[in-house]
Amino acid sequence: MGELVQYVVIRGDLLKTMKWPIGAVIAQACHACTAVTHLFYTDNDTQAYLANLNAMHKIVLEVPDESSLNDLCLTLMNGDIYHKLWIEQPEDIRTCLVTKPYPKSKVQSYFKKYKLFKL
């Protein structure tokens, strides 16, 4: 099966342009991680990922803006890669996207062009 990984992709402009507090941005990723785990809880890869809580592997990446996040979302949908696009309410702002756990070899090609998230 290979190493299971979960990709977390956050909009960089939330911090850099829109000046969101770092805690608010982290909360968006937490919301999306919780939601995708709930949505795909019975999935075999999700269950295997949760079976060893001390070995979970997440890769946190950055996209520059909402348009890039939307493009990634569409690409993943076209590739049948299950994920959750988090939309903060009531503002209706797309903030981040998280995949369900997958074998890294199956999904890493979708994320190669993105850099690790950093302040």
Phi and psi restraints in degrees (range 20) as a CNS / XPLOR table:
assign (resid 1 and name C) (resid 2 and name N)
       (resid 2 and name CA) (resid 2 and name C) 1.0 89.6 20.0 2
assign (resid 2 and name N) (resid 2 and name CA)
       (resid 2 and name C) (resid 3 and name N) 1.0 172.4 20.0 2
assign (resid 2 and name C) (resid 3 and name N)
       (resid 3 and name CA) (resid 3 and name C) 1.0 -63.6 20.0 2
assign (resid 3 and name N) (resid 3 and name CA)
       (resid 3 and name C) (resid 4 and name N) 1.0 130.1 20.0 2
assign (resid 3 and name C) (resid 4 and name N)
       (resid 4 and name CA) (resid 4 and name C) 1.0 -87.1 20.0 2
assign (resid 4 and name N) (resid 4 and name CA)
       (resid 4 and name C) (resid 5 and name N) 1.0 139.2 20.0 2
assign (resid 4 and name C) (resid 5 and name N)
       (resid 5 and name CA) (resid 5 and name C) 1.0 -142.7 20.0 2
assign (resid 5 and name N) (resid 5 and name CA)
       (resid 5 and name C) (resid 6 and name N) 1.0 152.5 20.0 2
assign (resid 5 and name C) (resid 6 and name N)
       (resid 6 and name CA) (resid 6 and name C) 1.0 -124.2 20.0 2
assign (resid 6 and name N) (resid 6 and name CA)
       (resid 6 and name C) (resid 7 and name N) 1.0 126.7 20.0 2
assign (resid 6 and name C) (resid 7 and name N)
       (resid 7 and name CA) (resid 7 and name C) 1.0 -94.7 20.0 2
assign (resid 7 and name N) (resid 7 and name CA)
       (resid 7 and name C) (resid 8 and name N) 1.0 132.1 20.0 2
assign (resid 7 and name C) (resid 8 and name N)
       (resid 8 and name CA) (resid 8 and name C) 1.0 -118.4 20.0 2
assign (resid 8 and name N) (resid 8 and name CA)
       (resid 8 and name C) (resid 9 and name N) 1.0 120.4 20.0 2
assign (resid 8 and name C) (resid 9 and name N)
       (resid 9 and name CA) (resid 9 and name C) 1.0 -121.7 20.0 2
assign (resid 9 and name N) (resid 9 and name CA)
       (resid 9 and name C) (resid 10 and name N) 1.0 121.6 20.0 2
assign (resid 9 and name C) (resid 10 and name N)
       (resid 10 and name CA) (resid 10 and name C) 1.0 -118.1 20.0 2
assign (resid 10 and name N) (resid 10 and name CA)
       (resid 10 and name C) (resid 11 and name N) 1.0 143.0 20.0 2
assign (resid 10 and name C) (resid 11 and name N)
       (resid 11 and name CA) (resid 11 and name C) 1.0 -71.5 20.0 2
assign (resid 11 and name N) (resid 11 and name CA)
       (resid 11 and name C) (resid 12 and name N) 1.0 121.0 20.0 2
assign (resid 11 and name C) (resid 12 and name N)
       (resid 12 and name CA) (resid 12 and name C) 1.0 -69.8 20.0 2
assign (resid 12 and name N) (resid 12 and name CA)
       (resid 12 and name C) (resid 13 and name N) 1.0 -28.9 20.0 2
assign (resid 12 and name C) (resid 13 and name N)
       (resid 13 and name CA) (resid 13 and name C) 1.0 -68.9 20.0 2
assign (resid 13 and name N) (resid 13 and name CA)
       (resid 13 and name C) (resid 14 and name N) 1.0 -16.2 20.0 2
assign (resid 13 and name C) (resid 14 and name N)
       (resid 14 and name CA) (resid 14 and name C) 1.0 -60.2 20.0 2
assign (resid 14 and name N) (resid 14 and name CA)
       (resid 14 and name C) (resid 15 and name N) 1.0 -40.2 20.0 2
assign (resid 14 and name C) (resid 15 and name N)
       (resid 15 and name CA) (resid 15 and name C) 1.0 -84.5 20.0 2
assign (resid 15 and name N) (resid 15 and name CA)
       (resid 15 and name C) (resid 16 and name N) 1.0 -47.3 20.0 2
assign (resid 15 and name C) (resid 16 and name N)
       (resid 16 and name CA) (resid 16 and name C) 1.0 -77.3 20.0 2
assign (resid 16 and name N) (resid 16 and name CA)
       (resid 16 and name C) (resid 17 and name N) 1.0 -40.8 20.0 2
assign (resid 16 and name C) (resid 17 and name N)
       (resid 17 and name CA) (resid 17 and name C) 1.0 -103.5 20.0 2
assign (resid 17 and name N) (resid 17 and name CA)
       (resid 17 and name C) (resid 18 and name N) 1.0 -45.9 20.0 2
assign (resid 17 and name C) (resid 18 and name N)
       (resid 18 and name CA) (resid 18 and name C) 1.0 -85.7 20.0 2
assign (resid 18 and name N) (resid 18 and name CA)
       (resid 18 and name C) (resid 19 and name N) 1.0 -10.1 20.0 2
assign (resid 18 and name C) (resid 19 and name N)
       (resid 19 and name CA) (resid 19 and name C) 1.0 60.3 20.0 2
assign (resid 19 and name N) (resid 19 and name CA)
       (resid 19 and name C) (resid 20 and name N) 1.0 38.4 20.0 2
assign (resid 19 and name C) (resid 20 and name N)
       (resid 20 and name CA) (resid 20 and name C) 1.0 -68.6 20.0 2
assign (resid 20 and name N) (resid 20 and name CA)
       (resid 20 and name C) (resid 21 and name N) 1.0 146.9 20.0 2
assign (resid 20 and name C) (resid 21 and name N)
       (resid 21 and name CA) (resid 21 and name C) 1.0 -65.4 20.0 2
assign (resid 21 and name N) (resid 21 and name CA)
       (resid 21 and name C) (resid 22 and name N) 1.0 146.8 20.0 2
assign (resid 21 and name C) (resid 22 and name N)
       (resid 22 and name CA) (resid 22 and name C) 1.0 -57.5 20.0 2
assign (resid 22 and name N) (resid 22 and name CA)
       (resid 22 and name C) (resid 23 and name N) 1.0 -38.5 20.0 2
assign (resid 22 and name C) (resid 23 and name N)
       (resid 23 and name CA) (resid 23 and name C) 1.0 -61.5 20.0 2
assign (resid 23 and name N) (resid 23 and name CA)
       (resid 23 and name C) (resid 24 and name N) 1.0 -37.7 20.0 2
assign (resid 23 and name C) (resid 24 and name N)
       (resid 24 and name CA) (resid 24 and name C) 1.0 -66.8 20.0 2
assign (resid 24 and name N) (resid 24 and name CA)
       (resid 24 and name C) (resid 25 and name N) 1.0 -37.4 20.0 2
assign (resid 24 and name C) (resid 25 and name N)
       (resid 25 and name CA) (resid 25 and name C) 1.0 -69.7 20.0 2
assign (resid 25 and name N) (resid 25 and name CA)
       (resid 25 and name C) (resid 26 and name N) 1.0 -42.7 20.0 2
assign (resid 25 and name C) (resid 26 and name N)
       (resid 26 and name CA) (resid 26 and name C) 1.0 -61.5 20.0 2
assign (resid 26 and name N) (resid 26 and name CA)
       (resid 26 and name C) (resid 27 and name N) 1.0 -39.6 20.0 2
assign (resid 26 and name C) (resid 27 and name N)
       (resid 27 and name CA) (resid 27 and name C) 1.0 -60.1 20.0 2
assign (resid 27 and name N) (resid 27 and name CA)
       (resid 27 and name C) (resid 28 and name N) 1.0 -36.8 20.0 2
assign (resid 27 and name C) (resid 28 and name N)
       (resid 28 and name CA) (resid 28 and name C) 1.0 -61.3 20.0 2
assign (resid 28 and name N) (resid 28 and name CA)
       (resid 28 and name C) (resid 29 and name N) 1.0 -44.9 20.0 2
assign (resid 28 and name C) (resid 29 and name N)
       (resid 29 and name CA) (resid 29 and name C) 1.0 -64.7 20.0 2
assign (resid 29 and name N) (resid 29 and name CA)
       (resid 29 and name C) (resid 30 and name N) 1.0 -39.2 20.0 2
assign (resid 29 and name C) (resid 30 and name N)
       (resid 30 and name CA) (resid 30 and name C) 1.0 -63.8 20.0 2
assign (resid 30 and name N) (resid 30 and name CA)
       (resid 30 and name C) (resid 31 and name N) 1.0 -44.1 20.0 2
assign (resid 30 and name C) (resid 31 and name N)
       (resid 31 and name CA) (resid 31 and name C) 1.0 -57.3 20.0 2
assign (resid 31 and name N) (resid 31 and name CA)
       (resid 31 and name C) (resid 32 and name N) 1.0 -47.9 20.0 2
assign (resid 31 and name C) (resid 32 and name N)
       (resid 32 and name CA) (resid 32 and name C) 1.0 -66.7 20.0 2
assign (resid 32 and name N) (resid 32 and name CA)
       (resid 32 and name C) (resid 33 and name N) 1.0 -39.2 20.0 2
assign (resid 32 and name C) (resid 33 and name N)
       (resid 33 and name CA) (resid 33 and name C) 1.0 -63.0 20.0 2
assign (resid 33 and name N) (resid 33 and name CA)
       (resid 33 and name C) (resid 34 and name N) 1.0 -43.8 20.0 2
assign (resid 33 and name C) (resid 34 and name N)
       (resid 34 and name CA) (resid 34 and name C) 1.0 -64.5 20.0 2
assign (resid 34 and name N) (resid 34 and name CA)
       (resid 34 and name C) (resid 35 and name N) 1.0 -44.1 20.0 2
assign (resid 34 and name C) (resid 35 and name N)
       (resid 35 and name CA) (resid 35 and name C) 1.0 -63.5 20.0 2
assign (resid 35 and name N) (resid 35 and name CA)
       (resid 35 and name C) (resid 36 and name N) 1.0 -45.3 20.0 2
assign (resid 35 and name C) (resid 36 and name N)
       (resid 36 and name CA) (resid 36 and name C) 1.0 -68.3 20.0 2
assign (resid 36 and name N) (resid 36 and name CA)
       (resid 36 and name C) (resid 37 and name N) 1.0 -33.5 20.0 2
assign (resid 36 and name C) (resid 37 and name N)
       (resid 37 and name CA) (resid 37 and name C) 1.0 -65.5 20.0 2
assign (resid 37 and name N) (resid 37 and name CA)
       (resid 37 and name C) (resid 38 and name N) 1.0 -41.4 20.0 2
assign (resid 37 and name C) (resid 38 and name N)
       (resid 38 and name CA) (resid 38 and name C) 1.0 -64.8 20.0 2
assign (resid 38 and name N) (resid 38 and name CA)
       (resid 38 and name C) (resid 39 and name N) 1.0 -47.0 20.0 2
assign (resid 38 and name C) (resid 39 and name N)
       (resid 39 and name CA) (resid 39 and name C) 1.0 -61.9 20.0 2
assign (resid 39 and name N) (resid 39 and name CA)
       (resid 39 and name C) (resid 40 and name N) 1.0 -35.9 20.0 2
assign (resid 39 and name C) (resid 40 and name N)
       (resid 40 and name CA) (resid 40 and name C) 1.0 -116.8 20.0 2
assign (resid 40 and name N) (resid 40 and name CA)
       (resid 40 and name C) (resid 41 and name N) 1.0 30.0 20.0 2
assign (resid 40 and name C) (resid 41 and name N)
       (resid 41 and name CA) (resid 41 and name C) 1.0 -58.2 20.0 2
assign (resid 41 and name N) (resid 41 and name CA)
       (resid 41 and name C) (resid 42 and name N) 1.0 -38.6 20.0 2
assign (resid 41 and name C) (resid 42 and name N)
       (resid 42 and name CA) (resid 42 and name C) 1.0 -85.7 20.0 2
assign (resid 42 and name N) (resid 42 and name CA)
       (resid 42 and name C) (resid 43 and name N) 1.0 -4.1 20.0 2
assign (resid 42 and name C) (resid 43 and name N)
       (resid 43 and name CA) (resid 43 and name C) 1.0 -62.2 20.0 2
assign (resid 43 and name N) (resid 43 and name CA)
       (resid 43 and name C) (resid 44 and name N) 1.0 139.1 20.0 2
assign (resid 43 and name C) (resid 44 and name N)
       (resid 44 and name CA) (resid 44 and name C) 1.0 -59.3 20.0 2
assign (resid 44 and name N) (resid 44 and name CA)
       (resid 44 and name C) (resid 45 and name N) 1.0 -43.0 20.0 2
assign (resid 44 and name C) (resid 45 and name N)
       (resid 45 and name CA) (resid 45 and name C) 1.0 -66.2 20.0 2
assign (resid 45 and name N) (resid 45 and name CA)
       (resid 45 and name C) (resid 46 and name N) 1.0 -38.6 20.0 2
assign (resid 45 and name C) (resid 46 and name N)
       (resid 46 and name CA) (resid 46 and name C) 1.0 -63.1 20.0 2
assign (resid 46 and name N) (resid 46 and name CA)
       (resid 46 and name C) (resid 47 and name N) 1.0 -44.2 20.0 2
assign (resid 46 and name C) (resid 47 and name N)
       (resid 47 and name CA) (resid 47 and name C) 1.0 -63.8 20.0 2
assign (resid 47 and name N) (resid 47 and name CA)
       (resid 47 and name C) (resid 48 and name N) 1.0 -40.9 20.0 2
assign (resid 47 and name C) (resid 48 and name N)
       (resid 48 and name CA) (resid 48 and name C) 1.0 -65.0 20.0 2
assign (resid 48 and name N) (resid 48 and name CA)
       (resid 48 and name C) (resid 49 and name N) 1.0 -39.5 20.0 2
assign (resid 48 and name C) (resid 49 and name N)
       (resid 49 and name CA) (resid 49 and name C) 1.0 -63.0 20.0 2
assign (resid 49 and name N) (resid 49 and name CA)
       (resid 49 and name C) (resid 50 and name N) 1.0 -42.1 20.0 2
assign (resid 49 and name C) (resid 50 and name N)
       (resid 50 and name CA) (resid 50 and name C) 1.0 -77.2 20.0 2
assign (resid 50 and name N) (resid 50 and name CA)
       (resid 50 and name C) (resid 51 and name N) 1.0 -17.1 20.0 2
assign (resid 50 and name C) (resid 51 and name N)
       (resid 51 and name CA) (resid 51 and name C) 1.0 -66.3 20.0 2
assign (resid 51 and name N) (resid 51 and name CA)
       (resid 51 and name C) (resid 52 and name N) 1.0 -22.8 20.0 2
assign (resid 51 and name C) (resid 52 and name N)
       (resid 52 and name CA) (resid 52 and name C) 1.0 -130.4 20.0 2
assign (resid 52 and name N) (resid 52 and name CA)
       (resid 52 and name C) (resid 53 and name N) 1.0 80.5 20.0 2
assign (resid 52 and name C) (resid 53 and name N)
       (resid 53 and name CA) (resid 53 and name C) 1.0 -57.9 20.0 2
assign (resid 53 and name N) (resid 53 and name CA)
       (resid 53 and name C) (resid 54 and name N) 1.0 -29.6 20.0 2
assign (resid 53 and name C) (resid 54 and name N)
       (resid 54 and name CA) (resid 54 and name C) 1.0 -80.1 20.0 2
assign (resid 54 and name N) (resid 54 and name CA)
       (resid 54 and name C) (resid 55 and name N) 1.0 -3.2 20.0 2
assign (resid 54 and name C) (resid 55 and name N)
       (resid 55 and name CA) (resid 55 and name C) 1.0 -122.0 20.0 2
assign (resid 55 and name N) (resid 55 and name CA)
       (resid 55 and name C) (resid 56 and name N) 1.0 16.8 20.0 2
assign (resid 55 and name C) (resid 56 and name N)
       (resid 56 and name CA) (resid 56 and name C) 1.0 -63.4 20.0 2
assign (resid 56 and name N) (resid 56 and name CA)
       (resid 56 and name C) (resid 57 and name N) 1.0 140.8 20.0 2
assign (resid 56 and name C) (resid 57 and name N)
       (resid 57 and name CA) (resid 57 and name C) 1.0 -123.2 20.0 2
assign (resid 57 and name N) (resid 57 and name CA)
       (resid 57 and name C) (resid 58 and name N) 1.0 117.3 20.0 2
assign (resid 57 and name C) (resid 58 and name N)
       (resid 58 and name CA) (resid 58 and name C) 1.0 -118.6 20.0 2
assign (resid 58 and name N) (resid 58 and name CA)
       (resid 58 and name C) (resid 59 and name N) 1.0 143.7 20.0 2
assign (resid 58 and name C) (resid 59 and name N)
       (resid 59 and name CA) (resid 59 and name C) 1.0 -118.4 20.0 2
assign (resid 59 and name N) (resid 59 and name CA)
       (resid 59 and name C) (resid 60 and name N) 1.0 118.8 20.0 2
assign (resid 59 and name C) (resid 60 and name N)
       (resid 60 and name CA) (resid 60 and name C) 1.0 -103.1 20.0 2
assign (resid 60 and name N) (resid 60 and name CA)
       (resid 60 and name C) (resid 61 and name N) 1.0 115.7 20.0 2
assign (resid 60 and name C) (resid 61 and name N)
       (resid 61 and name CA) (resid 61 and name C) 1.0 -117.0 20.0 2
assign (resid 61 and name N) (resid 61 and name CA)
       (resid 61 and name C) (resid 62 and name N) 1.0 169.7 20.0 2
assign (resid 61 and name C) (resid 62 and name N)
       (resid 62 and name CA) (resid 62 and name C) 1.0 -125.8 20.0 2
assign (resid 62 and name N) (resid 62 and name CA)
       (resid 62 and name C) (resid 63 and name N) 1.0 136.9 20.0 2
assign (resid 62 and name C) (resid 63 and name N)
       (resid 63 and name CA) (resid 63 and name C) 1.0 -111.8 20.0 2
assign (resid 63 and name N) (resid 63 and name CA)
       (resid 63 and name C) (resid 64 and name N) 1.0 152.8 20.0 2
assign (resid 63 and name C) (resid 64 and name N)
       (resid 64 and name CA) (resid 64 and name C) 1.0 -70.3 20.0 2
assign (resid 64 and name N) (resid 64 and name CA)
       (resid 64 and name C) (resid 65 and name N) 1.0 -31.3 20.0 2
assign (resid 64 and name C) (resid 65 and name N)
       (resid 65 and name CA) (resid 65 and name C) 1.0 -162.0 20.0 2
assign (resid 65 and name N) (resid 65 and name CA)
       (resid 65 and name C) (resid 66 and name N) 1.0 -179.1 20.0 2
assign (resid 65 and name C) (resid 66 and name N)
       (resid 66 and name CA) (resid 66 and name C) 1.0 -62.5 20.0 2
assign (resid 66 and name N) (resid 66 and name CA)
       (resid 66 and name C) (resid 67 and name N) 1.0 -40.2 20.0 2
assign (resid 66 and name C) (resid 67 and name N)
       (resid 67 and name CA) (resid 67 and name C) 1.0 -60.0 20.0 2
assign (resid 67 and name N) (resid 67 and name CA)
       (resid 67 and name C) (resid 68 and name N) 1.0 -43.7 20.0 2
assign (resid 67 and name C) (resid 68 and name N)
       (resid 68 and name CA) (resid 68 and name C) 1.0 -65.3 20.0 2
assign (resid 68 and name N) (resid 68 and name CA)
       (resid 68 and name C) (resid 69 and name N) 1.0 -38.6 20.0 2
assign (resid 68 and name C) (resid 69 and name N)
       (resid 69 and name CA) (resid 69 and name C) 1.0 -64.6 20.0 2
assign (resid 69 and name N) (resid 69 and name CA)
       (resid 69 and name C) (resid 70 and name N) 1.0 -43.0 20.0 2
assign (resid 69 and name C) (resid 70 and name N)
       (resid 70 and name CA) (resid 70 and name C) 1.0 -62.8 20.0 2
assign (resid 70 and name N) (resid 70 and name CA)
       (resid 70 and name C) (resid 71 and name N) 1.0 -40.7 20.0 2
assign (resid 70 and name C) (resid 71 and name N)
       (resid 71 and name CA) (resid 71 and name C) 1.0 -62.2 20.0 2
assign (resid 71 and name N) (resid 71 and name CA)
       (resid 71 and name C) (resid 72 and name N) 1.0 -44.2 20.0 2
assign (resid 71 and name C) (resid 72 and name N)
       (resid 72 and name CA) (resid 72 and name C) 1.0 -62.3 20.0 2
assign (resid 72 and name N) (resid 72 and name CA)
       (resid 72 and name C) (resid 73 and name N) 1.0 -43.6 20.0 2
assign (resid 72 and name C) (resid 73 and name N)
       (resid 73 and name CA) (resid 73 and name C) 1.0 -57.2 20.0 2
assign (resid 73 and name N) (resid 73 and name CA)
       (resid 73 and name C) (resid 74 and name N) 1.0 -45.9 20.0 2
assign (resid 73 and name C) (resid 74 and name N)
       (resid 74 and name CA) (resid 74 and name C) 1.0 -64.2 20.0 2
assign (resid 74 and name N) (resid 74 and name CA)
       (resid 74 and name C) (resid 75 and name N) 1.0 -43.0 20.0 2
assign (resid 74 and name C) (resid 75 and name N)
       (resid 75 and name CA) (resid 75 and name C) 1.0 -59.9 20.0 2
assign (resid 75 and name N) (resid 75 and name CA)
       (resid 75 and name C) (resid 76 and name N) 1.0 -44.2 20.0 2
assign (resid 75 and name C) (resid 76 and name N)
       (resid 76 and name CA) (resid 76 and name C) 1.0 -65.7 20.0 2
assign (resid 76 and name N) (resid 76 and name CA)
       (resid 76 and name C) (resid 77 and name N) 1.0 -41.5 20.0 2
assign (resid 76 and name C) (resid 77 and name N)
       (resid 77 and name CA) (resid 77 and name C) 1.0 -60.9 20.0 2
assign (resid 77 and name N) (resid 77 and name CA)
       (resid 77 and name C) (resid 78 and name N) 1.0 -43.6 20.0 2
assign (resid 77 and name C) (resid 78 and name N)
       (resid 78 and name CA) (resid 78 and name C) 1.0 -65.3 20.0 2
assign (resid 78 and name N) (resid 78 and name CA)
       (resid 78 and name C) (resid 79 and name N) 1.0 -27.4 20.0 2
assign (resid 78 and name C) (resid 79 and name N)
       (resid 79 and name CA) (resid 79 and name C) 1.0 -92.7 20.0 2
assign (resid 79 and name N) (resid 79 and name CA)
       (resid 79 and name C) (resid 80 and name N) 1.0 6.1 20.0 2
assign (resid 79 and name C) (resid 80 and name N)
       (resid 80 and name CA) (resid 80 and name C) 1.0 56.6 20.0 2
assign (resid 80 and name N) (resid 80 and name CA)
       (resid 80 and name C) (resid 81 and name N) 1.0 39.1 20.0 2
assign (resid 80 and name C) (resid 81 and name N)
       (resid 81 and name CA) (resid 81 and name C) 1.0 -99.4 20.0 2
assign (resid 81 and name N) (resid 81 and name CA)
       (resid 81 and name C) (resid 82 and name N) 1.0 114.1 20.0 2
assign (resid 81 and name C) (resid 82 and name N)
       (resid 82 and name CA) (resid 82 and name C) 1.0 -75.1 20.0 2
assign (resid 82 and name N) (resid 82 and name CA)
       (resid 82 and name C) (resid 83 and name N) 1.0 138.2 20.0 2
assign (resid 82 and name C) (resid 83 and name N)
       (resid 83 and name CA) (resid 83 and name C) 1.0 -160.1 20.0 2
assign (resid 83 and name N) (resid 83 and name CA)
       (resid 83 and name C) (resid 84 and name N) 1.0 174.7 20.0 2
assign (resid 83 and name C) (resid 84 and name N)
       (resid 84 and name CA) (resid 84 and name C) 1.0 -127.4 20.0 2
assign (resid 84 and name N) (resid 84 and name CA)
       (resid 84 and name C) (resid 85 and name N) 1.0 122.7 20.0 2
assign (resid 84 and name C) (resid 85 and name N)
       (resid 85 and name CA) (resid 85 and name C) 1.0 -90.2 20.0 2
assign (resid 85 and name N) (resid 85 and name CA)
       (resid 85 and name C) (resid 86 and name N) 1.0 116.8 20.0 2
assign (resid 85 and name C) (resid 86 and name N)
       (resid 86 and name CA) (resid 86 and name C) 1.0 -85.8 20.0 2
assign (resid 86 and name N) (resid 86 and name CA)
       (resid 86 and name C) (resid 87 and name N) 1.0 128.5 20.0 2
assign (resid 86 and name C) (resid 87 and name N)
       (resid 87 and name CA) (resid 87 and name C) 1.0 -120.1 20.0 2
assign (resid 87 and name N) (resid 87 and name CA)
       (resid 87 and name C) (resid 88 and name N) 1.0 111.0 20.0 2
assign (resid 87 and name C) (resid 88 and name N)
       (resid 88 and name CA) (resid 88 and name C) 1.0 -68.6 20.0 2
assign (resid 88 and name N) (resid 88 and name CA)
       (resid 88 and name C) (resid 89 and name N) 1.0 130.4 20.0 2
assign (resid 88 and name C) (resid 89 and name N)
       (resid 89 and name CA) (resid 89 and name C) 1.0 -115.6 20.0 2
assign (resid 89 and name N) (resid 89 and name CA)
       (resid 89 and name C) (resid 90 and name N) 1.0 148.9 20.0 2
assign (resid 89 and name C) (resid 90 and name N)
       (resid 90 and name CA) (resid 90 and name C) 1.0 -89.0 20.0 2
assign (resid 90 and name N) (resid 90 and name CA)
       (resid 90 and name C) (resid 91 and name N) 1.0 4.7 20.0 2
assign (resid 90 and name C) (resid 91 and name N)
       (resid 91 and name CA) (resid 91 and name C) 1.0 -70.9 20.0 2
assign (resid 91 and name N) (resid 91 and name CA)
       (resid 91 and name C) (resid 92 and name N) 1.0 -19.7 20.0 2
assign (resid 91 and name C) (resid 92 and name N)
       (resid 92 and name CA) (resid 92 and name C) 1.0 62.2 20.0 2
assign (resid 92 and name N) (resid 92 and name CA)
       (resid 92 and name C) (resid 93 and name N) 1.0 45.2 20.0 2
assign (resid 92 and name C) (resid 93 and name N)
       (resid 93 and name CA) (resid 93 and name C) 1.0 -108.2 20.0 2
assign (resid 93 and name N) (resid 93 and name CA)
       (resid 93 and name C) (resid 94 and name N) 1.0 122.1 20.0 2
assign (resid 93 and name C) (resid 94 and name N)
       (resid 94 and name CA) (resid 94 and name C) 1.0 -74.2 20.0 2
assign (resid 94 and name N) (resid 94 and name CA)
       (resid 94 and name C) (resid 95 and name N) 1.0 119.2 20.0 2
assign (resid 94 and name C) (resid 95 and name N)
       (resid 95 and name CA) (resid 95 and name C) 1.0 -112.3 20.0 2
assign (resid 95 and name N) (resid 95 and name CA)
       (resid 95 and name C) (resid 96 and name N) 1.0 -37.7 20.0 2
assign (resid 95 and name C) (resid 96 and name N)
       (resid 96 and name CA) (resid 96 and name C) 1.0 -160.6 20.0 2
assign (resid 96 and name N) (resid 96 and name CA)
       (resid 96 and name C) (resid 97 and name N) 1.0 172.3 20.0 2
assign (resid 96 and name C) (resid 97 and name N)
       (resid 97 and name CA) (resid 97 and name C) 1.0 -141.9 20.0 2
assign (resid 97 and name N) (resid 97 and name CA)
       (resid 97 and name C) (resid 98 and name N) 1.0 139.0 20.0 2
assign (resid 97 and name C) (resid 98 and name N)
       (resid 98 and name CA) (resid 98 and name C) 1.0 -134.0 20.0 2
assign (resid 98 and name N) (resid 98 and name CA)
       (resid 98 and name C) (resid 99 and name N) 1.0 133.3 20.0 2
assign (resid 98 and name C) (resid 99 and name N)
       (resid 99 and name CA) (resid 99 and name C) 1.0 -83.7 20.0 2
assign (resid 99 and name N) (resid 99 and name CA)
       (resid 99 and name C) (resid 100 and name N) 1.0 156.8 20.0 2
assign (resid 99 and name C) (resid 100 and name N)
       (resid 100 and name CA) (resid 100 and name C) 1.0 -69.0 20.0 2
assign (resid 100 and name N) (resid 100 and name CA)
       (resid 100 and name C) (resid 101 and name N) 1.0 163.4 20.0 2
assign (resid 100 and name C) (resid 101 and name N)
       (resid 101 and name CA) (resid 101 and name C) 1.0 -62.2 20.0 2
assign (resid 101 and name N) (resid 101 and name CA)
       (resid 101 and name C) (resid 102 and name N) 1.0 137.8 20.0 2
assign (resid 101 and name C) (resid 102 and name N)
       (resid 102 and name CA) (resid 102 and name C) 1.0 -139.8 20.0 2
assign (resid 102 and name N) (resid 102 and name CA)
       (resid 102 and name C) (resid 103 and name N) 1.0 157.2 20.0 2
assign (resid 102 and name C) (resid 103 and name N)
       (resid 103 and name CA) (resid 103 and name C) 1.0 -59.4 20.0 2
assign (resid 103 and name N) (resid 103 and name CA)
       (resid 103 and name C) (resid 104 and name N) 1.0 131.4 20.0 2
assign (resid 103 and name C) (resid 104 and name N)
       (resid 104 and name CA) (resid 104 and name C) 1.0 -55.0 20.0 2
assign (resid 104 and name N) (resid 104 and name CA)
       (resid 104 and name C) (resid 105 and name N) 1.0 -39.3 20.0 2
assign (resid 104 and name C) (resid 105 and name N)
       (resid 105 and name CA) (resid 105 and name C) 1.0 -62.6 20.0 2
assign (resid 105 and name N) (resid 105 and name CA)
       (resid 105 and name C) (resid 106 and name N) 1.0 -24.1 20.0 2
assign (resid 105 and name C) (resid 106 and name N)
       (resid 106 and name CA) (resid 106 and name C) 1.0 -80.4 20.0 2
assign (resid 106 and name N) (resid 106 and name CA)
       (resid 106 and name C) (resid 107 and name N) 1.0 -28.1 20.0 2
assign (resid 106 and name C) (resid 107 and name N)
       (resid 107 and name CA) (resid 107 and name C) 1.0 -120.2 20.0 2
assign (resid 107 and name N) (resid 107 and name CA)
       (resid 107 and name C) (resid 108 and name N) 1.0 -13.2 20.0 2
assign (resid 107 and name C) (resid 108 and name N)
       (resid 108 and name CA) (resid 108 and name C) 1.0 -60.9 20.0 2
assign (resid 108 and name N) (resid 108 and name CA)
       (resid 108 and name C) (resid 109 and name N) 1.0 -28.4 20.0 2
assign (resid 108 and name C) (resid 109 and name N)
       (resid 109 and name CA) (resid 109 and name C) 1.0 -63.7 20.0 2
assign (resid 109 and name N) (resid 109 and name CA)
       (resid 109 and name C) (resid 110 and name N) 1.0 -27.0 20.0 2
assign (resid 109 and name C) (resid 110 and name N)
       (resid 110 and name CA) (resid 110 and name C) 1.0 -71.1 20.0 2
assign (resid 110 and name N) (resid 110 and name CA)
       (resid 110 and name C) (resid 111 and name N) 1.0 -16.9 20.0 2
assign (resid 110 and name C) (resid 111 and name N)
       (resid 111 and name CA) (resid 111 and name C) 1.0 -118.7 20.0 2
assign (resid 111 and name N) (resid 111 and name CA)
       (resid 111 and name C) (resid 112 and name N) 1.0 1.8 20.0 2
assign (resid 111 and name C) (resid 112 and name N)
       (resid 112 and name CA) (resid 112 and name C) 1.0 -59.4 20.0 2
assign (resid 112 and name N) (resid 112 and name CA)
       (resid 112 and name C) (resid 113 and name N) 1.0 -31.2 20.0 2
assign (resid 112 and name C) (resid 113 and name N)
       (resid 113 and name CA) (resid 113 and name C) 1.0 -81.2 20.0 2
assign (resid 113 and name N) (resid 113 and name CA)
       (resid 113 and name C) (resid 114 and name N) 1.0 -6.2 20.0 2
assign (resid 113 and name C) (resid 114 and name N)
       (resid 114 and name CA) (resid 114 and name C) 1.0 -98.4 20.0 2
assign (resid 114 and name N) (resid 114 and name CA)
       (resid 114 and name C) (resid 115 and name N) 1.0 148.6 20.0 2
assign (resid 114 and name C) (resid 115 and name N)
       (resid 115 and name CA) (resid 115 and name C) 1.0 -97.6 20.0 2
assign (resid 115 and name N) (resid 115 and name CA)
       (resid 115 and name C) (resid 116 and name N) 1.0 159.8 20.0 2
assign (resid 115 and name C) (resid 116 and name N)
       (resid 116 and name CA) (resid 116 and name C) 1.0 -60.2 20.0 2
assign (resid 116 and name N) (resid 116 and name CA)
       (resid 116 and name C) (resid 117 and name N) 1.0 143.0 20.0 2
assign (resid 116 and name C) (resid 117 and name N)
       (resid 117 and name CA) (resid 117 and name C) 1.0 -67.2 20.0 2
assign (resid 117 and name N) (resid 117 and name CA)
       (resid 117 and name C) (resid 118 and name N) 1.0 135.7 20.0 2
assign (resid 117 and name C) (resid 118 and name N)
       (resid 118 and name CA) (resid 118 and name C) 1.0 -150.7 20.0 2
assign (resid 118 and name N) (resid 118 and name CA)
       (resid 118 and name C) (resid 119 and name N) 1.0 158.5 20.0 2
